[in-house]
């Protein structure tokens, strides 16, 4: 039976994985609940594949050495951005990495615009105040989007939309 270590998946993704990968298909999912466990050598005993959904973890030479020591040769990342992954280290340690290549770029571009608008209007601070039952809303000075110059950083497919 193949064992897949799964880390940092959303509830809906976990439900889908449970339906797709089942013991009767020869696959056992092993859930990793904490970042500490994700970096602990004991978590990788008898694991064949790693599936991670955390886009912020720095995956460095030490991590890929851990996978190599456990005999793991494949890792799948549920994300488009992979700037936190040391691919040279993965290659040195014999670990192949696959990730989501063409996740809907329009959705990501639209999210970036929405987040920029929320920052411009200070919506995150207002939401924090609301969660703390502070319903005093002060509207700080902000500039209208039509008066702003917006720059796009990045040269990839999404940044060029």
Helices and strands as residue ranges (DSSP letters): E 2-7, H 11-20, G 23-25, E 27-32, H 35-38, G 41-44, E 49-52, H 61-70, E 74-77, H 87-92, E 96-99, H 105-120, H 123-131, G 145-147, G 158-160
